[in-house]
Amino acid sequence: MRDYENYDEDYDYFEEEKTYENYNGSYAQDVEGWSDQDIDDVFDGDPDAYWNID
């Protein structure tokens, strides 16, 4: 049986660590703060597609 008494509710064990290396230098990452994973998921890996958000 697991000990949930010391479980940190703020920590999600399944959340991928955010990185900021692949699209360094792009407006979406440097100015707006989008992570590599966000850019891959939302913009299909194209940080230049950020300008088209309405």
Residue pairs with C-beta under 8 A, 6 or more apart in sequence:
16 37
18 35
18 36
18 37
18 38
19 35
19 36
19 37
20 29
20 35
20 36
21 36
22 36
22 39
22 40
23 29
23 34
23 36
23 39
23 47
24 30
26 39
26 47
26 48
26 50
27 47
27 50
27 51
28 34
28 39
28 43
28 47
28 48
28 50
29 35
29 36
29 39
29 47
32 50
34 42
34 47
34 50
39 45
39 46
39 47
43 49
43 50
